[in-house]
Amino acid sequence: MKKYKIILTLLLILVFTSIPVFAKNNIVVYIDGNNTEVREVPVLMNGKPVYSDIPTYIHKGSTMVPIRFVAEHYGAKVDWDNKTKSAIVVHNGNNIVMTINQSTVEVNNKLRTIDNNASPKLVNTGGKSSNTVVPLRFISEVLGYEVGYDEEKGIPFINSEEMEPEVTEGITDISMIGNSKIKVISSKAMEIDHSRNGNIINININNISLENKELLNKRISGDQISDLRVSEDGNNLSINVILDGEYDYNISKSSDGKEFTISPMTKLQDIKKETIEGKESVVIYTGIATKVNRSSLSNPKRFIFDIMDSSLGTDYKEYNISFEGIKNVRASQFSPEGIYNANDKVVRVVLDMEDNANINVKENNGNIVITPTIDNTINNNQNNTNNNSDNQDKGKEQETNGLSKILKYSLNGRISNLDIELKKNTSYSFNYNENQKTVEIQIPKKNLDIQAGDFKIQDGMIDSIKVTDSSDSIKITVNLFRKLNVTDLNNGNGESVKIQMEREAIGKPSDRIIVIDAGHGGLDPGAVSNGIKEKDINLPVSKKVDSLLKQKGYKTLMTREDDSYISLGGRANLANGEAADLFISIHANSVPNSSTVNGIEVLYSGNQNSKALAGFIQEELIKSTNAADRGTKHRPNLVVLRDTKMTDSLVELGFLTNSEEAAKLDTESYQNILAEAIVKGIEKYFTIYD
């Protein structure tokens, strides 16, 4: 009996000593500018420990391995982009882009979010240089390997035999847009229910799962949003958005149902007449800082404030406010009408103004303070027209958005004139900087009665006129669109300053630059409906327009020539940097929850030349296609139109949400017709507007 006990004891000792035990070695590595203590561990691959000269370690629950580990043990191709500090991993059709210290990862052109503690790092373990480490679990699962953690041994393990990657459809990303909107993105259409309980928005999405499981740990906070919680129950998903107050909210879905945004809404509290710093003012009480878009309209004069992500509580309201400069104040729950996204919630506040009034605007704790300023020298456009019958015969007098009677500006074909009336015969300085495209006039302050201000012209010759006031002089800066022949007719002395600006005649197409903007692109598909992405219509039509214009001798430039993403500001900057003559942006239209709306329309910004260009293009498009004529529309707040400094138009070729129109837009023959019509409209414009 004793003999058997001895043998059994020896067998147990042999079994237990055959199980490797790994010491829990703590080491110090240099991460994010700090010496940090981490636990060094090997990785078990198929039961065997793998060590590296660059330590593998566990920190805050995440196992981090050197990027070289992925190449050596998975056979992946690994590249490094030093400019963006990004590691690119390519393996069996999978493409992963991970950026140092970023929790957003691009996987096969889709954005995924990982825990902040698992974001890639540059670490130094005592050598001369730093090394890139990446999260073991995330990389392994994306590449289709089994990965886990051996609790008994206290180390991670990998089964290097590739599994079939799990193909799931579900939520791929939840992220913050700006500081007050949450966007949810899915690989399939979502059906959502939502309700509210106090300051918590409850969103339930049925028959869907998390494609990216890291989102279970996602935390978001921002303006009006204090936290976000995500939970899964089988095939049902719950998202709880916790607000820092009981705000209204808006949920808007994309046309394909694969995205939605959650926006806490500001409820407009009140609009009152108040005395601020001794001056009568209108105060719009929003209670919290929010985005406000400002614009103005003439005939009659109005100033407009669009308060984004807000509610009025009623469709329309008038306020009993009127005093010097302000006739009336009214507000409405504004219908976006193409200016904004269809689901945006906007309160529009309109101030009806006296003709001789302008405004100063300040923000105070999120509230908007509007103080009228009265200028009895403001030039009434009608009086100016009546008093300048000679100019009426020679050319059209330009509206100048409050340009003083002291400054008179007119445009006649290729020649424009700026007259500045002085109190008496005066010497002044004049300087034309051709490279900077500016004219500067310095006049003694005592001899000129004018208020400081900025005046937009934007007629293809002059962008704006700026008046600045110093202690002893007034400086008038004229910002030009292009290089002009500029002459000081009074040679620095006179009872007025007379500046004549002349644009050289453009005799042939090669003297003109046209920028063609293919809307959307890359990660931004634009509208998606009837199986068609807007970006895939915009680009081929833009290329056809570009080709036709080049054949006719025009100089052209495209904002994008492939499926790449260009920001709206980047498109405008490109056109402005080239001092282009025209900017043509090409898009396809959509309208949520309607398959019957159809037709073509062309949008334009504020100046008359853009309106004319839009009209010519619209006319040729309707003539060539027989599509429904939706006309031309003034859209001064669209970024690519607002921020470009030349004559512009944005062409909406048709509605992808209309199956019949979408099918035509997807054919090369119809795209050819559209491109030819756009070019005809451009050429017609140039026959009249040289």
C-alpha positions as CSV (number, residue, x, y, z in Angstrom):
1,M,0.0,0.0,0.0
2,K,2.8,2.4,0.9
3,K,4.4,1.6,-2.5
4,Y,1.3,2.7,-4.4
5,K,1.2,5.9,-2.4
6,I,4.8,6.7,-3.2
7,I,4.2,6.1,-6.9
8,L,1.0,8.3,-6.9
9,T,2.9,11.1,-5.1
10,L,5.7,11.0,-7.7
11,L,3.1,11.1,-10.6
12,L,1.4,14.2,-9.1
13,I,4.7,16.0,-8.6
14,L,5.6,15.2,-12.3
15,V,2.2,16.5,-13.5
16,F,2.3,19.7,-11.6
17,T,5.9,20.5,-12.4
18,S,5.2,20.0,-16.1
19,I,2.8,23.0,-16.0
20,P,4.9,26.1,-16.6
21,V,4.5,28.9,-14.0
22,F,5.2,32.4,-15.3
23,A,6.5,34.9,-12.8
24,K,4.6,38.1,-12.6
25,N,7.5,40.5,-13.5
26,N,6.8,44.2,-13.2
27,I,8.9,46.4,-15.4
28,V,9.0,50.2,-16.0
29,V,8.3,51.5,-19.5
30,Y,8.1,55.1,-20.7
31,I,4.5,55.8,-22.0
32,D,2.9,59.2,-22.8
33,G,5.8,61.1,-21.2
34,N,5.7,59.2,-17.9
35,N,7.6,56.2,-16.4
36,T,4.8,53.6,-16.0
37,E,5.0,50.3,-14.2
38,V,3.5,47.4,-16.2
39,R,3.4,43.6,-16.0
40,E,5.6,41.8,-18.5
41,V,4.2,38.6,-19.9
42,P,4.9,36.2,-22.7
43,V,2.1,35.2,-25.2
44,L,1.1,31.6,-25.4
45,M,0.8,30.5,-29.1
46,N,-0.6,27.0,-29.4
47,G,0.5,26.4,-25.8
48,K,4.1,27.6,-26.2
49,P,5.3,30.9,-24.7
50,V,6.6,33.4,-27.1
51,Y,9.1,36.0,-25.9
52,S,10.3,39.1,-27.7
53,D,13.3,41.4,-27.2
54,I,10.7,44.2,-27.0
55,P,8.5,43.2,-24.0
56,T,4.9,42.2,-24.2
57,Y,3.0,43.6,-21.3
58,I,-0.3,44.1,-19.6
59,H,-1.4,47.5,-18.5
60,K,-4.9,48.6,-17.3
61,G,-6.4,45.3,-18.5
62,S,-5.0,45.5,-22.0
63,T,-2.3,43.2,-23.4
64,M,0.0,45.3,-25.7
65,V,2.4,43.7,-28.1
66,P,5.1,45.2,-30.4
67,I,3.8,45.8,-33.9
68,R,6.7,43.5,-35.1
69,F,4.9,40.6,-33.3
70,V,2.0,40.9,-35.7
71,A,4.4,40.6,-38.7
72,E,6.5,37.8,-37.3
73,H,3.8,35.5,-35.9
74,Y,0.8,36.3,-38.1
75,G,2.6,36.8,-41.4
76,A,1.0,40.2,-41.8
77,K,2.5,43.0,-43.8
78,V,3.1,46.0,-41.5
79,D,3.8,49.6,-42.7
80,W,4.3,52.8,-40.8
81,D,3.1,56.3,-41.9
82,N,5.4,58.7,-40.0
83,K,3.4,61.7,-41.1
84,T,0.2,60.6,-39.4
85,K,1.9,58.3,-36.8
86,S,-0.2,55.4,-38.0
87,A,0.5,51.7,-38.3
88,I,-1.0,49.9,-41.3
89,V,-1.6,46.1,-41.0
90,V,-2.6,44.1,-44.1
91,H,-3.4,40.4,-43.8
92,N,-5.6,38.1,-46.0
93,G,-7.7,40.9,-47.3
94,N,-8.0,42.7,-44.0
95,N,-6.7,46.3,-43.7
96,I,-6.2,47.9,-40.3
97,V,-5.1,51.5,-39.7
98,M,-4.2,52.4,-36.1
99,T,-3.0,55.8,-35.1
100,I,-0.9,56.4,-32.0
101,N,-3.0,57.5,-29.0
102,Q,-6.2,57.3,-31.0
103,S,-9.2,55.1,-29.9
104,T,-10.7,55.2,-33.4
105,V,-9.4,52.5,-35.7
106,E,-10.1,52.1,-39.4
107,V,-10.9,48.5,-40.3
108,N,-11.5,47.7,-44.0
109,N,-12.6,51.4,-44.5
110,K,-15.0,51.3,-41.6
111,L,-14.4,53.2,-38.3
112,R,-14.3,51.1,-35.1
113,T,-13.8,52.4,-31.6
114,I,-11.6,50.6,-29.0
115,D,-11.1,51.3,-25.4
116,N,-8.8,54.2,-24.7
117,N,-6.5,52.0,-22.6
118,A,-6.0,49.8,-25.7
119,S,-5.0,52.6,-28.1
120,P,-1.7,52.2,-29.8
121,K,1.3,53.7,-28.0
122,L,4.9,54.6,-28.6
123,V,6.8,53.1,-25.6
124,N,10.5,53.1,-24.6
125,T,11.8,50.2,-22.6
126,G,15.2,51.6,-22.0
127,G,16.7,51.7,-25.5
128,K,17.6,54.6,-27.7
129,S,14.3,54.7,-29.6
130,S,10.6,54.1,-29.0
131,N,8.6,51.2,-30.3
132,T,5.0,50.9,-31.4
133,V,2.8,48.6,-29.4
134,V,-0.8,47.6,-30.4
135,P,-3.6,45.8,-28.6
136,L,-3.3,42.0,-28.9
137,R,-6.9,41.1,-28.6
138,F,-8.3,43.6,-31.1
139,I,-5.7,42.8,-33.8
140,S,-6.0,39.0,-33.3
141,E,-9.8,39.0,-33.5
142,V,-9.9,41.2,-36.6
143,L,-7.4,38.9,-38.4
144,G,-9.5,35.9,-37.4
145,Y,-7.5,34.3,-34.6
146,E,-8.8,32.9,-31.3
147,V,-7.5,34.9,-28.4
148,G,-8.1,34.7,-24.7
149,Y,-6.6,34.9,-21.2
150,D,-5.4,32.0,-19.2
151,E,-6.5,32.9,-15.6
152,E,-4.4,30.1,-14.1
153,K,-1.1,31.1,-15.7
154,G,-2.0,34.8,-15.8
155,I,-1.0,35.2,-19.4
156,P,-2.8,35.7,-22.8
157,F,-3.0,32.9,-25.3
158,I,-3.6,32.6,-29.1
159,N,-4.7,29.8,-31.2
160,S,-2.7,30.5,-34.4
161,E,-5.0,28.3,-36.6
162,E,-7.2,30.9,-38.3
163,M,-10.9,30.7,-37.6
164,E,-13.5,31.9,-40.0
165,P,-13.9,35.5,-39.1
166,E,-17.3,36.1,-37.6
167,V,-19.4,38.0,-40.1
168,T,-21.9,40.2,-38.3
169,E,-24.1,43.0,-39.2
170,G,-24.7,45.6,-36.5
171,I,-23.6,48.8,-34.8
172,T,-20.0,49.6,-35.9
173,D,-19.5,53.0,-34.2
174,I,-20.9,55.5,-31.7
175,S,-19.2,58.8,-31.7
176,M,-19.5,62.5,-30.8
177,I,-20.0,65.1,-33.5
178,G,-18.8,68.4,-32.2
179,N,-19.7,68.8,-28.6
180,S,-23.4,68.1,-28.5
181,K,-24.4,65.4,-31.0
182,I,-24.0,61.7,-30.9
183,K,-23.9,59.7,-34.2
184,V,-24.7,55.9,-34.3
185,I,-23.5,54.0,-37.4
186,S,-24.6,50.5,-38.4
187,S,-23.7,48.1,-41.2
188,K,-27.4,47.5,-41.8
189,A,-30.6,49.6,-41.5
190,M,-31.9,50.2,-38.0
191,E,-35.4,50.4,-36.6
192,I,-35.4,52.5,-33.5
193,D,-37.8,53.3,-30.7
194,H,-37.1,56.1,-28.3
195,S,-38.5,57.6,-25.2
196,R,-37.5,59.9,-22.4
197,N,-37.4,59.4,-18.6
198,G,-36.4,62.6,-16.9
199,N,-33.0,63.6,-18.2
200,I,-32.4,60.1,-19.8
201,I,-33.1,59.4,-23.5
202,N,-33.8,55.7,-23.9
203,I,-33.1,54.3,-27.4
204,N,-34.0,50.7,-28.2
205,I,-32.9,49.0,-31.4
206,N,-34.4,45.6,-32.1
207,N,-32.9,42.7,-34.2
208,I,-29.4,44.1,-34.1
209,S,-26.1,43.5,-32.2
210,L,-22.8,45.2,-31.7
211,E,-20.4,44.5,-34.5
212,N,-17.8,46.3,-32.4
213,K,-18.1,44.9,-28.9
214,E,-15.7,47.6,-27.5
215,L,-18.7,49.9,-27.7
216,L,-20.1,48.3,-24.6
217,N,-17.4,50.3,-22.7
218,K,-18.0,53.5,-24.7
219,R,-18.3,56.6,-22.6
220,I,-19.3,60.0,-24.1
221,S,-19.8,63.4,-22.6
222,G,-20.1,67.0,-24.0
223,D,-22.3,70.0,-24.0
224,Q,-25.6,69.0,-22.5
225,I,-24.5,65.3,-22.5
226,S,-23.1,63.9,-19.2
227,D,-22.8,60.2,-20.1
228,L,-23.7,57.4,-22.5
229,R,-24.4,53.7,-21.7
230,V,-24.7,50.8,-24.2
231,S,-26.1,47.4,-23.3
232,E,-27.0,44.2,-25.2
233,D,-29.8,41.7,-24.6
234,G,-29.6,39.0,-27.2
235,N,-30.5,40.6,-30.5
236,N,-31.7,43.8,-28.9
237,L,-29.6,46.8,-28.1
238,S,-30.2,49.7,-25.7
239,I,-28.5,53.1,-25.8
240,N,-29.1,55.5,-22.8
241,V,-28.0,59.1,-23.3
242,I,-27.8,60.9,-20.0
243,L,-28.3,64.6,-20.3
244,D,-27.2,67.2,-17.8
245,G,-30.7,68.7,-17.8
246,E,-34.2,68.0,-19.0
247,Y,-33.7,69.2,-22.6
248,D,-35.8,68.4,-25.6
249,Y,-34.1,66.2,-28.1
250,N,-34.2,65.4,-31.8
251,I,-33.3,62.1,-33.5
252,S,-32.7,62.2,-37.3
253,K,-32.0,59.2,-39.5
254,S,-30.1,58.9,-42.8
255,S,-32.1,57.9,-45.8
256,D,-30.7,54.4,-45.8
257,G,-31.4,53.9,-42.1
258,K,-27.8,53.0,-41.4
259,E,-27.1,56.1,-39.4
260,F,-28.9,58.3,-36.9
261,T,-27.9,61.3,-34.7
262,I,-29.2,62.3,-31.3
263,S,-29.2,66.0,-30.6
264,P,-30.2,67.6,-27.3
265,M,-32.2,70.7,-28.2
266,T,-32.3,74.1,-26.7
267,K,-35.7,75.4,-26.0
268,L,-35.9,79.1,-26.7
269,Q,-36.8,80.7,-23.4
270,D,-37.8,84.2,-24.4
271,I,-37.0,87.2,-26.5
272,K,-37.1,90.6,-24.7
273,K,-36.3,94.2,-25.1
274,E,-33.6,95.0,-22.5
275,T,-31.3,97.9,-21.7
276,I,-27.7,96.6,-22.0
277,E,-24.8,98.9,-21.1
278,G,-27.2,101.9,-21.4
279,K,-28.4,100.9,-24.9
280,E,-31.8,99.5,-26.0
281,S,-31.2,96.0,-27.2
282,V,-33.0,92.8,-28.2
283,V,-32.0,89.7,-26.1
284,I,-32.6,86.2,-27.3
285,Y,-32.6,84.0,-24.3
286,T,-31.4,80.5,-25.2
287,G,-30.1,79.6,-21.7
288,I,-27.1,77.7,-23.1
289,A,-24.4,78.3,-25.8
290,T,-25.6,76.9,-29.1
291,K,-24.7,77.2,-32.7
292,V,-26.3,80.3,-34.4
293,N,-26.1,81.0,-38.1
294,R,-26.6,84.7,-39.1
295,S,-27.7,86.1,-42.4
296,S,-29.5,89.2,-43.8
297,L,-32.1,90.0,-46.5
298,S,-33.0,93.2,-48.2
299,N,-36.1,94.8,-49.6
300,P,-37.3,95.0,-46.8
301,K,-34.3,94.9,-44.6
302,R,-34.1,92.0,-42.2
303,F,-31.5,90.3,-40.0
304,I,-31.9,86.5,-39.5
305,F,-30.7,84.3,-36.6
306,D,-31.0,80.5,-37.1
307,I,-30.6,78.8,-33.8
308,M,-29.6,75.2,-34.4
309,D,-30.9,72.2,-32.5
310,S,-33.6,74.2,-30.8
311,S,-37.4,74.3,-30.3
312,L,-39.8,77.2,-30.0
313,G,-42.7,75.3,-28.5
314,T,-45.0,76.6,-31.2
315,D,-44.9,77.0,-34.9
316,Y,-44.9,80.8,-34.9
317,K,-44.7,83.7,-32.4
318,E,-44.5,87.5,-32.7
319,Y,-43.0,89.6,-29.9
320,N,-44.2,93.0,-29.1
321,I,-40.8,94.7,-29.6
322,S,-40.2,97.8,-31.6
323,F,-37.9,100.8,-31.0
324,E,-35.5,103.0,-33.0
325,G,-34.0,100.9,-35.7
326,I,-36.2,97.8,-35.1
327,K,-39.8,97.5,-36.5
328,N,-40.7,94.0,-35.3
329,V,-39.3,90.7,-33.9
330,R,-40.7,87.3,-34.8
331,A,-39.7,83.7,-34.5
332,S,-40.8,80.4,-36.1
333,Q,-40.0,76.7,-36.0
334,F,-38.2,76.9,-39.3
335,S,-38.5,74.3,-42.1
336,P,-35.0,73.7,-43.4
337,E,-36.1,73.8,-47.1
338,G,-32.8,72.5,-48.4
339,I,-30.7,75.0,-46.4
340,Y,-30.1,72.5,-43.7
341,N,-30.6,68.7,-43.3
342,A,-34.3,67.8,-43.6
343,N,-34.4,66.6,-40.0
344,D,-32.6,69.5,-38.4
345,K,-34.6,71.4,-35.8
346,V,-34.1,75.2,-36.2
347,V,-35.7,78.2,-34.6
348,R,-35.5,81.2,-37.0
349,V,-35.6,84.6,-35.3
350,V,-36.2,87.5,-37.7
351,L,-35.7,91.2,-36.9
352,D,-37.5,93.6,-39.3
353,M,-35.3,96.7,-39.5
354,E,-35.5,100.3,-40.5
355,D,-33.5,101.0,-43.7
356,N,-30.9,103.1,-41.8
357,A,-30.2,100.6,-39.1
358,N,-27.5,98.0,-38.6
359,I,-26.8,95.8,-35.6
360,N,-24.0,94.9,-33.2
361,V,-24.2,91.3,-31.9
362,K,-22.7,89.9,-28.7
363,E,-23.1,86.6,-26.9
364,N,-23.6,86.6,-23.1
365,N,-23.8,83.2,-21.3
366,G,-25.3,81.7,-24.4
367,N,-27.8,84.4,-24.8
368,I,-27.7,86.7,-27.9
369,V,-27.6,90.4,-27.4
370,I,-28.5,92.5,-30.5
371,T,-28.1,96.3,-30.3
372,P,-29.2,98.4,-33.3
373,T,-26.9,101.1,-34.6
374,I,-28.4,104.1,-36.5
375,D,-26.5,105.6,-39.4
376,N,-28.2,108.6,-41.0
377,T,-25.7,108.5,-43.8
378,I,-26.6,105.0,-44.9
379,N,-27.4,105.1,-48.6
380,N,-30.9,104.0,-49.5
381,N,-30.5,102.0,-52.7
382,Q,-33.6,103.4,-54.3
383,N,-32.5,107.0,-53.7
384,N,-29.1,106.2,-55.0
385,T,-30.6,104.8,-58.2
386,N,-32.7,107.9,-58.7
387,N,-29.8,110.2,-58.0
388,N,-27.5,108.4,-60.4
389,S,-29.4,108.3,-63.7
390,D,-26.2,108.6,-65.6
391,N,-25.0,105.4,-64.0
392,Q,-28.3,103.7,-64.8
393,D,-27.6,104.4,-68.5
394,K,-24.0,103.1,-68.2
395,G,-24.5,100.1,-66.1
396,K,-26.2,98.5,-63.1
397,E,-25.7,100.2,-59.7
398,Q,-24.6,97.5,-57.2
399,E,-26.3,96.8,-53.9
400,T,-23.7,97.3,-51.2
401,N,-25.2,96.0,-48.0
402,G,-25.2,99.3,-46.1
403,L,-22.4,101.1,-48.0
404,S,-22.5,104.8,-46.9
405,K,-23.5,107.7,-49.1
406,I,-19.9,108.8,-48.7
407,L,-18.8,105.7,-50.6
408,K,-20.4,105.2,-54.0
409,Y,-19.7,102.2,-56.1
410,S,-20.9,101.2,-59.5
411,L,-20.1,98.5,-62.0
412,N,-20.3,98.9,-65.8
413,G,-19.2,95.8,-67.7
414,R,-15.5,95.4,-67.1
415,I,-15.1,98.8,-65.3
416,S,-16.0,99.6,-61.8
417,N,-15.8,103.0,-60.0
418,L,-15.4,103.8,-56.3
419,D,-16.0,107.4,-55.3
420,I,-15.3,108.7,-51.8
421,E,-16.7,112.1,-51.0
422,L,-14.5,114.3,-48.8
423,K,-15.4,117.3,-46.7
424,K,-12.9,119.5,-48.5
425,N,-9.9,119.4,-50.9
426,T,-7.6,116.8,-49.3
427,S,-4.3,115.1,-49.9
428,Y,-4.5,111.3,-49.3
429,S,-2.3,108.2,-49.8
430,F,-3.1,105.6,-52.4
431,N,-1.5,102.1,-52.7
432,Y,-2.4,99.2,-55.0
433,N,-0.7,95.9,-54.1
434,E,-1.2,93.7,-57.2
435,N,0.1,90.5,-55.5
436,Q,-2.2,90.8,-52.5
437,K,-5.0,92.1,-54.7
438,T,-5.7,95.0,-52.3
439,V,-6.2,98.8,-52.7
440,E,-5.4,100.9,-49.6
441,I,-6.5,104.5,-49.3
442,Q,-5.4,106.6,-46.2
443,I,-7.4,109.8,-45.6
444,P,-7.1,112.3,-42.7
445,K,-9.9,111.6,-40.3
446,K,-10.9,115.3,-40.0
447,N,-11.8,115.4,-43.7
448,L,-13.9,112.2,-44.0
449,D,-17.2,111.5,-42.2
450,I,-17.7,107.8,-42.3
451,Q,-18.3,104.9,-39.8
452,A,-16.0,101.9,-39.6
453,G,-17.4,98.7,-41.0
454,D,-17.2,95.9,-43.5
455,F,-19.2,95.9,-46.7
456,K,-19.6,92.9,-49.0
457,I,-19.7,93.5,-52.7
458,Q,-18.8,90.1,-54.3
459,D,-19.5,91.0,-57.9
460,G,-16.6,89.3,-59.6
461,M,-14.5,92.5,-59.3
462,I,-14.5,93.4,-55.6
463,D,-14.9,91.0,-52.7
464,S,-15.4,93.6,-49.9
465,I,-14.6,97.1,-48.7
466,K,-13.3,97.5,-45.2
467,V,-13.3,100.9,-43.3
468,T,-11.1,101.1,-40.2
469,D,-10.8,104.1,-37.9
470,S,-7.5,105.1,-36.2
471,S,-6.8,108.1,-34.0
472,D,-5.9,110.5,-36.9
473,S,-6.9,108.8,-40.1
474,I,-9.4,106.6,-41.9
475,K,-8.1,103.6,-43.9
476,I,-10.3,102.2,-46.6
477,T,-9.2,98.7,-47.9
478,V,-10.6,97.4,-51.1
479,N,-10.2,93.6,-51.4
480,L,-10.3,92.5,-55.0
481,F,-11.2,89.2,-56.5
482,R,-8.4,89.3,-59.1
483,K,-5.7,91.5,-60.4
484,L,-7.1,94.6,-62.1
485,N,-5.9,97.7,-63.8
486,V,-6.4,100.2,-60.9
487,T,-6.1,104.0,-61.4
488,D,-6.3,106.8,-58.9
489,L,-8.1,109.4,-61.1
490,N,-7.4,112.3,-58.8
491,N,-3.7,111.5,-58.2
492,G,-3.8,111.7,-54.4
493,N,-5.5,115.1,-54.0
494,G,-9.0,116.4,-54.5
495,E,-12.5,117.0,-53.0
496,S,-13.1,113.3,-53.6
497,V,-11.2,110.1,-54.1
498,K,-12.0,108.5,-57.5
499,I,-10.7,105.0,-58.1
500,Q,-11.3,103.2,-61.4
501,M,-10.8,99.5,-61.7
502,E,-10.8,97.7,-65.0
503,R,-10.7,94.0,-65.7
504,E,-8.9,93.1,-68.9
505,A,-11.1,91.6,-71.5
506,I,-11.1,87.9,-71.6
507,G,-11.1,87.0,-75.2
508,K,-10.7,83.3,-75.2
509,P,-11.6,80.2,-73.0
510,S,-8.0,79.6,-72.1
511,D,-8.0,82.9,-70.1
512,R,-10.7,81.5,-67.8
513,I,-10.4,79.1,-64.8
514,I,-13.3,76.9,-63.9
515,V,-13.3,74.7,-60.7
516,I,-15.5,71.6,-60.9
517,D,-16.4,70.1,-57.5
518,A,-17.7,66.5,-57.4
519,G,-19.7,66.5,-54.2
520,H,-19.0,64.1,-51.3
521,G,-16.5,61.2,-51.8
522,G,-14.4,58.7,-49.8
523,L,-15.9,58.0,-46.4
524,D,-18.7,60.5,-47.2
525,P,-21.1,58.7,-49.7
526,G,-23.6,61.6,-49.8
527,A,-27.3,60.5,-50.3
528,V,-27.7,56.7,-50.6
529,S,-31.0,55.3,-52.1
530,N,-32.1,52.7,-54.5
531,G,-28.8,51.0,-54.2
532,I,-26.9,54.1,-55.5
533,K,-24.4,56.3,-53.7
534,E,-24.5,60.0,-54.6
535,K,-20.7,60.2,-54.7
536,D,-20.8,57.6,-57.5
537,I,-23.0,59.9,-59.6
538,N,-21.3,63.1,-58.9
539,L,-17.8,62.0,-59.9
540,P,-18.4,60.7,-63.4
541,V,-20.7,63.6,-64.3
542,S,-18.0,66.0,-63.0
543,K,-15.3,64.2,-65.1
544,K,-17.5,64.6,-68.2
545,V,-18.0,68.3,-67.6
546,D,-14.2,68.7,-67.0
547,S,-13.4,66.9,-70.3
548,L,-15.9,68.9,-72.3
549,L,-14.6,72.2,-71.0
550,K,-11.0,71.2,-71.7
551,Q,-12.0,70.3,-75.2
552,K,-13.3,73.8,-75.6
553,G,-10.0,75.3,-74.3
554,Y,-11.0,76.2,-70.8
555,K,-8.5,75.8,-67.9
556,T,-10.2,73.5,-65.4
557,L,-9.4,72.1,-61.9
558,M,-11.3,69.4,-60.1
559,T,-11.6,69.3,-56.3
560,R,-11.3,65.5,-56.5
561,E,-10.6,63.1,-59.4
562,D,-11.1,59.8,-57.5
563,D,-13.1,58.4,-54.6
564,S,-11.4,60.6,-51.9
565,Y,-12.7,62.7,-49.1
566,I,-12.2,66.5,-49.3
567,S,-13.6,68.8,-46.6
568,L,-16.1,71.5,-47.6
569,G,-13.7,74.2,-46.5
570,G,-10.9,72.5,-48.5
571,R,-13.0,72.7,-51.7
572,A,-13.6,76.4,-51.2
573,N,-10.0,77.1,-50.3
574,L,-8.8,75.3,-53.4
575,A,-11.0,77.4,-55.7
576,N,-10.1,80.6,-53.9
577,G,-6.4,79.8,-54.1
578,E,-6.6,79.5,-57.9
579,A,-8.5,82.8,-58.3
580,A,-11.0,80.8,-60.4
581,D,-13.7,82.5,-62.5
582,L,-16.4,79.9,-61.8
583,F,-17.1,77.3,-59.2
584,I,-19.5,74.5,-60.2
585,S,-20.4,71.9,-57.6
586,I,-22.2,68.8,-58.8
587,H,-24.6,66.8,-56.6
588,A,-27.6,64.5,-56.6
589,N,-30.7,65.2,-54.5
590,S,-32.7,63.1,-52.0
591,V,-35.7,63.6,-49.8
592,P,-36.5,61.3,-46.8
593,N,-39.7,59.3,-46.8
594,S,-40.8,60.2,-50.3
595,S,-40.2,58.4,-53.6
596,T,-42.2,60.7,-55.8
597,V,-40.3,64.0,-55.6
598,N,-38.2,64.4,-58.7
599,G,-36.6,67.1,-60.9
600,I,-33.5,69.3,-61.3
601,E,-32.6,72.5,-59.5
602,V,-29.6,74.7,-59.3
603,L,-28.5,76.6,-56.1
604,Y,-26.5,79.8,-55.9
605,S,-25.0,82.2,-53.4
606,G,-25.7,85.8,-53.0
607,N,-24.5,87.8,-56.0
608,Q,-26.3,88.5,-59.2
609,N,-23.7,86.8,-61.4
610,S,-24.2,83.5,-59.5
611,K,-27.9,83.9,-59.9
612,A,-27.5,84.4,-63.6
613,L,-25.1,81.4,-64.0
614,A,-27.6,79.2,-62.1
615,G,-30.4,80.3,-64.4
616,F,-28.4,79.5,-67.6
617,I,-27.4,76.1,-66.3
618,Q,-30.9,75.2,-65.1
619,E,-32.4,76.4,-68.5
620,E,-30.1,74.1,-70.5
621,L,-30.6,71.1,-68.2
622,I,-34.4,71.3,-68.4
623,K,-34.2,71.8,-72.2
624,S,-31.9,68.8,-72.6
625,T,-33.6,66.3,-70.2
626,N,-37.3,67.3,-70.0
627,A,-37.0,66.7,-66.2
628,A,-39.2,68.5,-63.8
629,D,-38.1,72.1,-63.4
630,R,-37.5,72.9,-59.7
631,G,-36.0,76.2,-60.6
632,T,-33.0,78.1,-59.1
633,K,-32.7,78.7,-55.3
634,H,-30.8,81.2,-53.2
635,R,-28.7,79.2,-50.7
636,P,-26.2,81.6,-49.2
637,N,-25.4,79.4,-46.2
638,L,-24.2,76.3,-48.0
639,V,-20.5,76.2,-47.1
640,V,-19.0,75.6,-50.6
641,L,-21.1,78.5,-52.0
642,R,-20.7,80.8,-49.0
643,D,-16.9,80.4,-48.7
644,T,-16.0,80.6,-52.4
645,K,-15.1,84.1,-53.7
646,M,-16.2,83.7,-57.3
647,T,-19.4,83.2,-59.3
648,D,-20.8,79.8,-58.3
649,S,-23.6,77.3,-58.7
650,L,-24.4,74.0,-57.1
651,V,-26.3,71.6,-59.5
652,E,-28.7,69.1,-58.1
653,L,-29.0,66.6,-61.0
654,G,-32.1,64.7,-59.7
655,F,-33.4,62.6,-56.8
656,L,-31.9,59.3,-55.9
657,T,-34.9,58.6,-53.7
658,N,-37.0,58.5,-56.9
659,S,-36.4,55.1,-58.4
660,E,-37.0,56.2,-62.0
661,E,-34.7,59.2,-61.8
662,A,-32.1,57.2,-59.9
663,A,-32.0,54.6,-62.7
664,K,-31.4,57.3,-65.3
665,L,-28.7,59.0,-63.3
666,D,-26.9,55.7,-63.1
667,T,-26.6,55.5,-66.9
668,E,-23.7,56.9,-68.9
669,S,-25.9,58.1,-71.7
670,Y,-28.0,60.3,-69.3
671,Q,-24.8,61.5,-67.5
672,N,-23.5,62.6,-70.9
673,I,-26.7,64.6,-71.5
674,L,-26.3,66.3,-68.1
675,A,-22.7,67.2,-68.6
676,E,-23.3,68.7,-72.1
677,A,-26.2,70.8,-70.7
678,I,-24.1,72.1,-67.8
679,V,-21.3,73.2,-70.3
680,K,-23.9,74.9,-72.5
681,G,-25.1,76.8,-69.6
682,I,-21.6,77.9,-68.6
683,E,-20.9,79.1,-72.2
684,K,-24.1,80.9,-72.4
685,Y,-23.2,82.8,-69.2
686,F,-19.8,83.8,-70.6
687,T,-21.5,85.3,-73.7
688,I,-23.2,87.9,-71.5
689,Y,-20.9,88.1,-68.4
690,D,-17.4,88.6,-69.8
